[in-house]
Amino acid sequence: MSEDSPRPEAPGTVMSLVDHLSELRNRIIWSIGAVAVGAVLGFLVGEPIIAFLKAPLPTDQPLIFLSVGDPFAIRLRIALIVGIILAMPVILWQLWRFVSPGLTPAERKAILPWIPAALGFFTLGVSIAYVVLPFAATFLLSFQTPELQALLSAREYFDFVSTLFLAFGLLMEFPILLVGLSRVGIVTSERLRRSRRIIVLGIAIFAAAATPGGDLVSPTILGLTLYVLFEGTVIVIRRSGR
């Protein structure tokens, strides 16, 4: 089944298990292909990206590598993260193409506009991560003493940065999940309001777990952003009559 091949979307048409697995395979292949293309572009411009990501560190703070293969491994990791970010529109579209046949026409009409919104939320998360990065780095480096001087490993630093970016980008997608669940009747604005305390606790736990630096700035900013998005999502769901 190709990308443009007809799919059983007519009411009452049921795909077999083999068709579902074949469809899932095709969507995964298209997504992996998009990530691969983005990763190649990320690898080609890896040097300026490394300089861009290092900018939040103090200018006199060097990054060292401890293994002969570290520079190449760092370029590969950065290329993969760039590939995922660049491929996100394709990934979201493939996800939509896979799940949409199982929705009613009304559900498809209601959920489709949220696909570009999901891309916007992911971009917002990555942007916030970059804004947070210098605060997190400054906070962590502020604990240096004459006896404890930083000699930063480039591999560990870029692992930290890439994890931060992906965590922020993916966690920002939760308003889309809530809206989708409301569209199919699983959650309502009233139920979300009643569960506010539990959700706030969950946001705090996720924010702390998703920020690998151990500082207070990163989880605080992430948690506050997620909370504001949660309250905004509740308002959107309530205005939609659910």
C-alpha positions as a Markdown table, in Angstrom:
| # | Residue | x | y | z |
|---|---|---|---|---|
| 1 | Met | 0.0 | 0.0 | 0.0 |
| 2 | Ser | 1.6 | 3.3 | -1.1 |
| 3 | Glu | 1.2 | 6.7 | 0.5 |
| 4 | Asp | -1.5 | 7.6 | -2.0 |
| 5 | Ser | -3.2 | 4.3 | -2.3 |
| 6 | Pro | -7.0 | 4.2 | -1.5 |
| 7 | Arg | -7.8 | 3.4 | 2.0 |
| 8 | Pro | -11.1 | 1.9 | 3.4 |
| 9 | Glu | -12.5 | 5.1 | 4.9 |
| 10 | Ala | -16.2 | 4.6 | 3.9 |
| 11 | Pro | -18.6 | 4.1 | 6.8 |
| 12 | Gly | -19.1 | 0.4 | 7.7 |
| 13 | Thr | -15.8 | -0.6 | 6.0 |
| 14 | Val | -13.5 | -2.5 | 8.4 |
| 15 | Met | -9.8 | -3.0 | 7.8 |
| 16 | Ser | -8.4 | -6.5 | 8.6 |
| 17 | Leu | -5.6 | -6.9 | 11.1 |
| 18 | Val | -3.1 | -7.5 | 8.2 |
| 19 | Asp | -4.3 | -4.2 | 6.6 |
| 20 | His | -3.9 | -2.4 | 9.9 |
| 21 | Leu | -0.3 | -3.7 | 10.4 |
| 22 | Ser | 0.6 | -3.0 | 6.7 |
| 23 | Glu | -0.8 | 0.6 | 7.1 |
| 24 | Leu | 1.1 | 1.1 | 10.4 |
| 25 | Arg | 4.3 | -0.2 | 8.7 |
| 26 | Asn | 3.9 | 2.3 | 5.8 |
| 27 | Arg | 3.3 | 5.2 | 8.2 |
| 28 | Ile | 6.4 | 4.3 | 10.3 |
| 29 | Ile | 8.5 | 3.9 | 7.1 |
| 30 | Trp | 7.4 | 7.4 | 5.9 |
| 31 | Ser | 8.1 | 8.9 | 9.3 |
| 32 | Ile | 11.6 | 7.2 | 9.6 |
| 33 | Gly | 12.4 | 8.4 | 6.1 |
| 34 | Ala | 11.5 | 12.0 | 7.0 |
| 35 | Val | 13.6 | 11.8 | 10.1 |
| 36 | Ala | 16.5 | 10.4 | 8.1 |
| 37 | Val | 16.3 | 13.2 | 5.6 |
| 38 | Gly | 16.2 | 15.8 | 8.4 |
| 39 | Ala | 19.1 | 14.1 | 10.2 |
| 40 | Val | 21.3 | 14.3 | 7.0 |
| 41 | Leu | 20.6 | 18.0 | 6.9 |
| 42 | Gly | 21.3 | 18.3 | 10.6 |
| 43 | Phe | 24.6 | 16.5 | 10.2 |
| 44 | Leu | 25.6 | 18.8 | 7.3 |
| 45 | Val | 25.1 | 21.9 | 9.4 |
| 46 | Gly | 26.2 | 20.3 | 12.6 |
| 47 | Glu | 29.1 | 22.7 | 13.3 |
| 48 | Pro | 27.0 | 25.9 | 13.4 |
| 49 | Ile | 24.3 | 24.0 | 15.4 |
| 50 | Ile | 27.0 | 23.0 | 18.0 |
| 51 | Ala | 28.1 | 26.6 | 18.2 |
| 52 | Phe | 24.5 | 27.7 | 18.6 |
| 53 | Leu | 23.8 | 25.2 | 21.4 |
| 54 | Lys | 27.0 | 26.1 | 23.2 |
| 55 | Ala | 26.2 | 29.8 | 23.2 |
| 56 | Pro | 24.3 | 29.7 | 26.6 |
| 57 | Leu | 27.5 | 28.6 | 28.4 |
| 58 | Pro | 29.9 | 31.2 | 29.7 |
| 59 | Thr | 32.4 | 32.2 | 26.9 |
| 60 | Asp | 35.3 | 31.1 | 29.0 |
| 61 | Gln | 33.8 | 27.6 | 29.6 |
| 62 | Pro | 35.4 | 25.0 | 27.3 |
| 63 | Leu | 33.8 | 21.7 | 26.3 |
| 64 | Ile | 36.1 | 18.8 | 26.2 |
| 65 | Phe | 35.8 | 15.3 | 24.8 |
| 66 | Leu | 37.3 | 12.2 | 26.5 |
| 67 | Ser | 37.0 | 9.7 | 23.7 |
| 68 | Val | 38.3 | 9.8 | 20.1 |
| 69 | Gly | 34.8 | 9.0 | 18.9 |
| 70 | Asp | 32.9 | 11.6 | 20.9 |
| 71 | Pro | 32.9 | 14.4 | 18.3 |
| 72 | Phe | 31.4 | 12.1 | 15.7 |
| 73 | Ala | 28.9 | 10.7 | 18.2 |
| 74 | Ile | 27.9 | 14.2 | 19.2 |
| 75 | Arg | 27.3 | 15.2 | 15.6 |
| 76 | Leu | 25.2 | 12.0 | 15.1 |
| 77 | Arg | 23.0 | 12.7 | 18.2 |
| 78 | Ile | 22.5 | 16.4 | 17.2 |
| 79 | Ala | 21.7 | 15.3 | 13.7 |
| 80 | Leu | 19.1 | 12.8 | 15.0 |
| 81 | Ile | 17.4 | 15.5 | 17.2 |
| 82 | Val | 17.4 | 18.0 | 14.3 |
| 83 | Gly | 15.9 | 15.2 | 12.1 |
| 84 | Ile | 13.1 | 14.6 | 14.6 |
| 85 | Ile | 12.3 | 18.3 | 14.9 |
| 86 | Leu | 12.4 | 18.9 | 11.1 |
| 87 | Ala | 10.3 | 15.7 | 10.5 |
| 88 | Met | 7.6 | 16.6 | 13.0 |
| 89 | Pro | 5.1 | 17.9 | 10.4 |
| 90 | Val | 5.5 | 14.6 | 8.5 |
| 91 | Ile | 5.3 | 12.5 | 11.7 |
| 92 | Leu | 2.1 | 14.2 | 12.8 |
| 93 | Trp | 0.6 | 13.9 | 9.3 |
| 94 | Gln | 1.4 | 10.2 | 9.2 |
| 95 | Leu | -0.2 | 9.7 | 12.6 |
| 96 | Trp | -3.3 | 11.5 | 11.4 |
| 97 | Arg | -3.5 | 9.4 | 8.3 |
| 98 | Phe | -3.3 | 6.2 | 10.4 |
| 99 | Val | -5.9 | 7.1 | 13.0 |
| 100 | Ser | -8.4 | 9.2 | 10.9 |
| 101 | Pro | -10.1 | 6.2 | 9.2 |
| 102 | Gly | -11.3 | 5.0 | 12.7 |
| 103 | Leu | -13.0 | 8.4 | 13.3 |
| 104 | Thr | -16.4 | 9.6 | 12.2 |
| 105 | Pro | -16.6 | 12.4 | 9.7 |
| 106 | Ala | -17.6 | 14.8 | 12.5 |
| 107 | Glu | -14.6 | 13.7 | 14.6 |
| 108 | Arg | -12.2 | 14.1 | 11.7 |
| 109 | Lys | -13.5 | 17.6 | 11.0 |
| 110 | Ala | -13.1 | 18.5 | 14.7 |
| 111 | Ile | -9.6 | 17.1 | 15.2 |
| 112 | Leu | -7.9 | 17.9 | 11.9 |
| 113 | Pro | -7.3 | 21.6 | 12.8 |
| 114 | Trp | -5.3 | 20.5 | 15.8 |
| 115 | Ile | -2.6 | 18.8 | 13.7 |
| 116 | Pro | -0.9 | 22.1 | 12.8 |
| 117 | Ala | -1.5 | 23.2 | 16.4 |
| 118 | Ala | 0.4 | 20.2 | 17.6 |
| 119 | Leu | 3.4 | 21.3 | 15.5 |
| 120 | Gly | 3.1 | 24.8 | 17.0 |
| 121 | Phe | 3.1 | 23.4 | 20.6 |
| 122 | Phe | 6.1 | 21.2 | 19.8 |
| 123 | Thr | 8.0 | 24.3 | 18.4 |
| 124 | Leu | 6.9 | 26.3 | 21.5 |
| 125 | Gly | 8.4 | 23.6 | 23.8 |
| 126 | Val | 11.7 | 23.5 | 21.9 |
| 127 | Ser | 11.8 | 27.3 | 22.0 |
| 128 | Ile | 11.1 | 27.4 | 25.8 |
| 129 | Ala | 13.8 | 24.8 | 26.3 |
| 130 | Tyr | 16.4 | 27.1 | 24.6 |
| 131 | Val | 15.3 | 30.0 | 26.7 |
| 132 | Val | 15.6 | 27.9 | 29.8 |
| 133 | Leu | 19.0 | 26.5 | 28.9 |
| 134 | Pro | 21.2 | 29.5 | 29.9 |
| 135 | Phe | 19.4 | 29.8 | 33.3 |
| 136 | Ala | 19.8 | 26.1 | 33.9 |
| 137 | Ala | 23.5 | 26.2 | 32.9 |
| 138 | Thr | 24.2 | 29.3 | 35.0 |
| 139 | Phe | 22.4 | 27.8 | 38.0 |
| 140 | Leu | 24.3 | 24.5 | 37.8 |
| 141 | Leu | 27.7 | 26.2 | 37.2 |
| 142 | Ser | 27.1 | 28.6 | 40.1 |
| 143 | Phe | 28.0 | 25.8 | 42.5 |
| 144 | Gln | 31.7 | 25.9 | 41.5 |
| 145 | Thr | 34.2 | 26.5 | 44.2 |
| 146 | Pro | 37.9 | 26.9 | 44.2 |
| 147 | Glu | 38.0 | 23.2 | 45.1 |
| 148 | Leu | 35.4 | 22.2 | 42.5 |
| 149 | Gln | 36.0 | 23.5 | 39.0 |
| 150 | Ala | 34.0 | 22.6 | 36.0 |
| 151 | Leu | 35.6 | 20.7 | 33.1 |
| 152 | Leu | 32.6 | 19.9 | 31.0 |
| 153 | Ser | 32.3 | 16.9 | 28.8 |
| 154 | Ala | 30.9 | 17.8 | 25.4 |
| 155 | Arg | 29.1 | 14.5 | 25.1 |
| 156 | Glu | 27.3 | 14.9 | 28.5 |
| 157 | Tyr | 26.5 | 18.5 | 27.8 |
| 158 | Phe | 24.9 | 17.9 | 24.4 |
| 159 | Asp | 23.1 | 14.8 | 25.8 |
| 160 | Phe | 21.6 | 17.2 | 28.5 |
| 161 | Val | 20.6 | 19.7 | 25.8 |
| 162 | Ser | 19.0 | 17.3 | 23.4 |
| 163 | Thr | 17.1 | 15.6 | 26.3 |
| 164 | Leu | 15.9 | 19.0 | 27.5 |
| 165 | Phe | 14.7 | 20.0 | 24.0 |
| 166 | Leu | 12.8 | 16.7 | 23.3 |
| 167 | Ala | 11.2 | 16.6 | 26.7 |
| 168 | Phe | 9.9 | 20.2 | 26.5 |
| 169 | Gly | 8.7 | 19.6 | 22.9 |
| 170 | Leu | 6.9 | 16.4 | 23.6 |
| 171 | Leu | 5.3 | 17.5 | 26.9 |
| 172 | Met | 3.9 | 20.5 | 25.2 |
| 173 | Glu | 1.7 | 18.2 | 23.2 |
| 174 | Phe | -0.6 | 17.3 | 26.2 |
| 175 | Pro | -3.2 | 20.0 | 25.4 |
| 176 | Ile | -3.7 | 18.3 | 22.0 |
| 177 | Leu | -4.2 | 15.0 | 23.8 |
| 178 | Leu | -6.8 | 16.5 | 26.2 |
| 179 | Val | -8.7 | 18.2 | 23.3 |
| 180 | Gly | -8.7 | 14.9 | 21.4 |
| 181 | Leu | -10.0 | 13.0 | 24.4 |
| 182 | Ser | -12.7 | 15.5 | 24.9 |
| 183 | Arg | -13.8 | 15.2 | 21.3 |
| 184 | Val | -14.4 | 11.5 | 21.7 |
| 185 | Gly | -16.2 | 12.0 | 25.0 |
| 186 | Ile | -13.5 | 10.5 | 27.3 |
| 187 | Val | -12.9 | 13.7 | 29.3 |
| 188 | Thr | -15.0 | 16.9 | 29.9 |
| 189 | Ser | -14.1 | 20.4 | 31.2 |
| 190 | Glu | -15.9 | 19.6 | 34.4 |
| 191 | Arg | -14.0 | 16.4 | 35.0 |
| 192 | Leu | -10.7 | 18.2 | 34.3 |
| 193 | Arg | -11.6 | 21.0 | 36.8 |
| 194 | Arg | -12.5 | 18.4 | 39.5 |
| 195 | Ser | -9.2 | 16.7 | 38.9 |
| 196 | Arg | -7.2 | 19.9 | 38.9 |
| 197 | Arg | -5.2 | 19.1 | 42.1 |
| 198 | Ile | -4.1 | 15.6 | 40.8 |
| 199 | Ile | -3.3 | 17.1 | 37.4 |
| 200 | Val | -1.2 | 19.9 | 38.9 |
| 201 | Leu | 0.7 | 17.2 | 41.0 |
| 202 | Gly | 1.2 | 15.2 | 37.8 |
| 203 | Ile | 2.5 | 18.3 | 36.0 |
| 204 | Ala | 5.0 | 18.9 | 38.8 |
| 205 | Ile | 6.2 | 15.3 | 38.8 |
| 206 | Phe | 6.6 | 15.2 | 35.0 |
| 207 | Ala | 8.3 | 18.6 | 34.9 |
| 208 | Ala | 10.8 | 17.5 | 37.5 |
| 209 | Ala | 11.4 | 14.1 | 35.8 |
| 210 | Ala | 11.7 | 15.6 | 32.3 |
| 211 | Thr | 14.4 | 18.2 | 33.1 |
| 212 | Pro | 17.7 | 16.4 | 33.5 |
| 213 | Gly | 19.7 | 19.2 | 35.0 |
| 214 | Gly | 18.7 | 18.9 | 38.6 |
| 215 | Asp | 18.2 | 22.7 | 38.9 |
| 216 | Leu | 15.0 | 24.5 | 40.1 |
| 217 | Val | 14.7 | 26.9 | 37.1 |
| 218 | Ser | 14.0 | 24.3 | 34.4 |
| 219 | Pro | 11.2 | 22.4 | 36.1 |
| 220 | Thr | 9.6 | 25.6 | 37.4 |
| 221 | Ile | 9.4 | 27.2 | 34.0 |
| 222 | Leu | 8.2 | 23.9 | 32.3 |
| 223 | Gly | 5.7 | 23.3 | 35.1 |
| 224 | Leu | 4.2 | 26.8 | 34.9 |
| 225 | Thr | 4.0 | 26.7 | 31.1 |
| 226 | Leu | 2.2 | 23.3 | 31.3 |
| 227 | Tyr | -0.2 | 24.6 | 33.9 |
| 228 | Val | -1.1 | 27.7 | 31.9 |
| 229 | Leu | -1.7 | 25.4 | 28.8 |
| 230 | Phe | -3.8 | 23.1 | 31.0 |
| 231 | Glu | -6.0 | 26.0 | 32.1 |
| 232 | Gly | -6.3 | 27.3 | 28.6 |
| 233 | Thr | -7.2 | 23.9 | 27.3 |
| 234 | Val | -10.0 | 23.6 | 29.9 |
| 235 | Ile | -11.4 | 26.9 | 28.7 |
| 236 | Val | -11.3 | 25.8 | 25.1 |
| 237 | Ile | -13.0 | 22.5 | 25.9 |
| 238 | Arg | -15.7 | 24.3 | 28.0 |
| 239 | Arg | -16.4 | 26.7 | 25.2 |
| 240 | Ser | -16.8 | 23.8 | 22.8 |
| 241 | Gly | -19.7 | 22.6 | 24.9 |
| 242 | Arg | -17.9 | 19.7 | 26.5 |
